[in-house]
Amino acid sequence: MAATVGDRDIIGGATLGELEATLRGHLVRPADPDYEQARAVWNAAHDKHPALIIRCAGTADIVRAVEFARSEGLQVAVRGGAHSIAGFSTSDGGVVIDTSPMKGIRVDPAARRAVAQPGIAWSEFDHETQAFGLAVTGGLVSSTGIAGFTLGGGIGWLLRKYGVTCDNLLSADVVTADGQLVTASEDEHPELLWALRGGGGNFGVVTSLEYRLHPVGPLVFAGPVFYAAADAAEVLRGWRDLTATMPDELTTLANILIAPPVPFLPEAVHGQTVIGILGVYAGPVEDGAKTAQPLRTLAEPIADLMGPMPYTTMQSLLDPLWPAGAQNYFTGVMLNQLTNETIDTLLAQHAAGRAPVRELHLHHGGGAMSRAPAGGTAFAHRDAAYILNIIARSPDREGFDEHVDWARATHNAMDPWNTGGYVNFTSEPGQDKVQAAYPPDTYARLVNVKDRYDPTNLFRLNQNIRPTGSR
């Protein structure tokens, strides 16, 4: 029996049988009872039907999957945590190389190193490393997979103290487009390692990632404090002023949002605009309490949840608000400054939206993120003072196009302060998004790496670095 998309035969049954016989993992076809579950991704805005899903049990399965997709001329989607906001972890009519079953992790507390497979989510990674009081910059939603997050850069609660996640990527094993397994490190394939540090999934399928870890927790001073909409401008300006002198240990985020119906917020503000100031202090708890105190008095709080808490609690704090299955659109902007006019524009744009969940995240940059050597990684725009993530989310498709238009309009309204983009905060593919994320010299260097490791652009479901021959 052939695998089909619609009524069109794609792959002969004998070919699929040969593939299946070589796998330790599981091959999922459209007719299989677990296909609907297997094809689902976190962002329901992407409802696609792959011809095959290869659930890989190890590196050998990934090698075979890459060889099979290349020989059959099928589009390749690589999936880890399935959180790709742009839908790159699925495909209509292609092959999904699903690495989510690969959940091995080994922590070396003496060397402060961890080696993890690509199916690991941040909650699982943190669980292992926090047993030894160690961590690396991770996702704000802990169900996010480590691989795609790292390869795009990695903006999280430790970026000011320890840099973005890719700054801490020491090596990676990668299956390239020709089915070869290579190790990218400072000693072997160093240009590939450079490209993996922010260049996304353009260069192959990562089968393991080695991280440098840092002393964090298990207890940290962290959490959110919320303010009323009436105080929004005052709070945001006060927060901005405080960021000018914040120590590297304190990483914060300001969020303009619609208050969700959660018990820690007064019922009177549910469904209304509020301002959240969230932070993590990567140092002694008592120092964090003193340093973060000004964040708690920017106006009269409507809820103050800052305090000592396990690092893993802060890492998973937002999880209940971001389950799988909703329609999501993100778009991101690097900002060179946050003026009073910028703040007023953001507040006006938020008020103009109608999405039931719409959030404007302002991540404070600087610190260790800004001190990495120029050109040392593919992740660029190190001098961004703030990183804005514009989020529109809806439980279903009705009205979603309008919400997307709102997010795009908000992005455009930031043009006077926009210094570039960030690939992990971008819902749409396109060369304009890629060009915004990488300065010309960085992009040219990425093309050289792409030419060497994927000259036919087999791995093109990403914010694509086009090889020379495909233009």
N, C-alpha and C positions, 0 to 999 in steps of 0.2 A: 504494500500500500504506500502511496506517495504522500509526503507532507505537502500541504497545499496552503495557499493564501487565496481566499475566495474559491474559485473553481479552477485555479491554475496550478498544475503540478510543478513543484519546485525541485524536489529531490527524490530520486528513486528509492523504493523500500530497501533494496539490496544495499545501496550506499549507506542508508541510515543504519542498517543492521551491522555493517562493517564498522561504522563509527561507534555504535553502542558497545560492540564487543571489546573495544579498546579502552573503554572508560571504567574507572573505579567509581565515579559519581553517577549521576542520573540524567538521562535524556528525556526531556518533556516535549511531547508533540501536541499539536492543536487538538487532537481527538482524545487526549488523555484526561482522566477525571481531575487531575491536579493542575491542569493548564491554566484555568482562570486565576487560581491563587498564585501560580508561579509567574504569570505575566504581570501581575499588579505591581505598581511602583508607588512610592510615597506621594508623589504629586499627581493627583487624579486629573489634572489638566491634560495629561498625556495618556490617552487610552489606545494603546497600540497592540498589534497582534503579530508577534514574532513567528517565523516559520518553525524555529526550534529554540529551546532553552536548554543549555548544557550546564547543569549544576555540578560544578567541578569539586572533586574531593581533594585535589592536590595539583602540583605543578604539571605532572604528566598529562592530566586532563586538559589543562590550559593549552599546553603545547599541541595536543591533538585537536582541540577546538579551533585554534588559530590555523593550523594546517588545513583542516576541513573547510573552514569558511573561505580561505584563500583559494583552494582548489575548486570550490563550487561557485566562486564569484559572488558570495553573499555579503551583505552589509553586516558589520560587526558592531554590537553594543556590548560594552563591558560594565558589569554590575557588581558593586560591593554592598553598600548600605541601601542602594536604590533611592537615595535622596536627591539625585541630580535634579536641580530645579528646572533645568532646561530640557529634561526628558532624555538625556543621553544614555540612560541605562536601559532603554528599550528601543524597539525598532518594528516597523511594519514590514514583515516579510524577510527579515534578516535573522541572524543568529545572535542570541544573547549568551555571552560567556558570563555565567553567574558564579562569582567567587564567594558568595555569602556563606556556603558551608565551610569555608576554610577559616577556622577560628583558633588556630594555634597561636600561643604567645609565650615568650620566655623572657623573664626579667632577671637581669644581673644587678642586684642592688649595690654590690661593691664597686662595679665599674660604672654604675648609673647608666645602664643601657637597657633597651628592650627591643626585641625582634618580634614582630607580629605579622600574621597573615592578613590578607586584604578583606576577609569577611568579618573582621572584628569591628564592633561599634565602639564609640567612645565610652559608653557605660561599662563595657567589658574590659577595655583597656585600662580605664581608671581603677576599676575594681582590683586588678592585678598590681598596678604600680603603687596604689595608695596603701597596700599592705606593707610597703617599705617607706612610706612618706615621700614618694616621688611622683612626678607628673611632667607632662609636656603640654604646651598650648593645645587645647582641644575644642570641640564644637560646643556651641551654646545649647544645642539640643542633643542629648546624649545618645539618641538612637541613630545619629548620623554615622556613616562608615568612616573609618580613618583614612582610607586610601584616596578617594576623590578629594576629600577635604584637604589632605596634605599636599597632593599634587597641584592643587590650585593656589596654594599659599597657606591658608589656615589662620583665620582671625578669631581669637578667643580671649579668655580671661587672663591669660598670662603673657600677652604679647608685649606689654611695656617692660616687663621684667626679663622675659626669656625669648622674646622675638616671636615671629609667626611660626607655625608648625614646621614649614619646610626649612626654616633656618636650623632646625634640630634633626633633620633627616641626614643620617650619616652614610647610609648605603641603601640600595634596593636591588632585589633580584627582579629581572624583567624578561618576559618572553617577547621577543621582537617579531616583526611582521613575517620574517622568514622562518619562524618556529624555533629560533635559537634562544637558549637561556643565557643571559649575561648578568654579571654583577656590576652595578654602577656604584663607584666609590671614588674617593680622592685618588686612589692608586690605579683603579681599573675603570675604563670608560668614564673619565672625569667629566667630559662634556655632556654625556648623558645624565650624570648626576646633576650637573648644573641646570639642565633643561627640566628635569623632574621637579626641581625646587621652584615650582610656580608655573611651569609650562603645561600643566594638565596631563590628560591621558593620551597625548598625541603620539607617544613613542613606543608603546607596547602595553602589555598587561603586566602589572606589578604583582609578583607572587609573594613577596615579603618586604617589610620595611624595617630598617634599624633606626632607632631614635636615641638621641641624647636626652637623658632625664635630669630633672632638677629637684632639689628639696622643696616640697610644698606640702603643707598639711601634716597629718590628716585633718587637723582643725585649722580653719582660717576665719578671718573676719570678713564677712561678705553679706550680700543680700540686696533687696530693693527697698527704696522709700518712694512713696507716691504722693503727688501733689495735685491739687485741683486745677482745672482748666483756667480758672480766673487768674491763677498765679503763673501761668505757663511761660510767658515772656520773661518775667522776673527770675523764675527758676532756671530757665535755659541760659540766660545771660550770666547768672551767678555761677552755674556749673561751668560754663565756658571760662569764666575768669579764674575759677579754681584750677582748671586743667593746666593753666600756664605755669603753675608751681608744684604740681603733683609729683611725688616721688615715683620712681619706676615701679616700685612694689605695688602701686595702686593702679589698676586698670578699670576704667568706668565706661558706662554706656548711658546715654540719655535716650529715652523712648517716648515718642508721642503716640498714644494708642487709645483705642476704645476700651474702656474698662470691662474686662470679662466678668461673668457672674461667679466670682470666687468668694469664699467665705471671709478671706482676710481683707477684702475691700468693702466699704459700707454699701449697703444695698442701694442707697440713693444715687450712687455714681455709676452703677452698673449700666452699660450701654452709653455712657457719656465719655467725653474726652478727658483723659488724665495724663499726667507726665510722670514717668518712672525714671528714677536715677538708680542704676544698678552698679555694683562694684565688687571687686575681689582684691584683698590685700595679700600679696604673696610674701608674707613675713610674719613676725610674731603677732599673735592675736591682740595683745595689749597695745602694740604700736599701731595696728590697724584701726582699733577703736578710736584712738586719738586722731589719727590722720583723716579718717572718714567722717568725723563728727561734723565738719562744716557742710557736708552733703546732706545732712539730716535737718539742717536749719535754714535752708534756702527760702523757705516760707513755712506756713503752718502745715505739717504733713497730714494727709488723710489716712495714711497707714505707713508704719515704719517697721520693716522686717529685718533691718540690718542687725547683725550680731554674730557671735561665734557660731560656726556650723561646720560640719564635715565638708571638705572640698567636694566630695561626691554628691552631697546634697545640693550644693550650688550648681554643679555641673548638670544635674537632672531637674533643676527647679522649674524650668520652662516646659518640660516634656509633656505634661498633661494638656497644655494649650496648643500643642502642635502634633496631634495624632495624624496618622496616614489617612488618605481618602478624600481630602478636600482639594479644591481648585486653588492653586497658588501661582502668583506671579511676583518675581523679585527683579529689581534692577538696582544697580549700585553705582555710586559716584565717589571718587576721591575728591576731598575738598581741601583747598589750600588755607582756608580760614573760615571762621564762623562769626560773621559780623552781625550787628543788630538787624540789618536788612535780610541777611540769610535766615535768621531765626524767624522774623516776621513772615518771610515767604513760606517757610516750612509750615508754620502754624496756619497760614491762609490756605495752603494746599491741602493740608490734612482736613481742615474744615469743609473743603469743597468736595471731598470724596464721599462715596456712599457704600463702599464695601463694608460688610459687617465686621470684618477684621481688617484693619488697615493700620500699619505701624511704620513709623519713621525712626529707624535705629541710627543713632549717631555714636559710632565707636571712636573713642579718643585714641589717636595714634601716638607717634613719638616713641620715646624710650628706646628699648633695645631694637624695636622694629626699625627705627630710623638710623641706628648706628651700624647696621650691617654694611660691609664694604660695597661701594657703588659697583654694580654689575656682577656682584658675587653670586647672585641667584637670578633665575628668570623672573621671580616675583619682583615687580618694579614699583615705582611711585612711593619710595621709602619716605619721602619728605611730606607725604600727606598728613595734614594736621588732624583730620577726621575722615572716617570712612562711613558714608551714608548708605544704608540698606533700606530701600523703599519696598514695602510689602503690601500686596493686596491678596486677600484670602476669602474664599466663599465656600460654603458647604456644598453647593451644587453649581451647575453650569449657568443657570438663569442669571442674567445680569453681569456675568463675569467679564464679558468683552468691555463693558463700560468701566469696570474696575481696572482692567488692564490699561485702558485709555487714561484713566486718572494717574496711574503709576508712571506712565510714559510722560504725561504732562508735568508731573512733579520732577521727574528726571530733567526734562528740558528747562524747567524753572531754575535749576541749579547751574545752568551754563556759565554765569558770571564767575563762579567759584570752582568749577569743575577742572580738575587736573588729570583725570584719567578714570579708568574702569578697573573692575576686579572680577575675574572670570567666575568665581564661585557665587557671586551675587547677580548673575545675569541669566534671565529666563530664555532669552532668544539667541540662537546662533547667528553668526554673521561676521563678515570681515570687519565691519565698522566696530563691532564689540571687541574683536581681537586687537585691532589697531589701537583702540583706546586703552587696552590693558598693558600693552608693551610698547615702550619707546622704539624708534626705528632701529637703533643699533641692537637692542635686545631681540627684536623680531627677526632681524637678519641672521643673528646667531642661532635662533631657534630653527629657522629654515635650514641652516646648515646641518643641524642635528637631525632634523626630520629627513633630509635628503639621505643621510647615512643609515638611519634605522628604519625608516618607513617611506621609501621613495615612491611607492605606488599609492600612498594614502589609504592603506587598509583601515587604519584607525582614524576615521574622520568624523565619527560621532562625538564631538567635543567642540570647544571653542577652537576651531581648526587652524593649525599652522600648516598651510599648504606647501607641499614639497615643490621644488622648482619645476618638475615635469608636469604638474597637474594644473598649471595656471593657463 
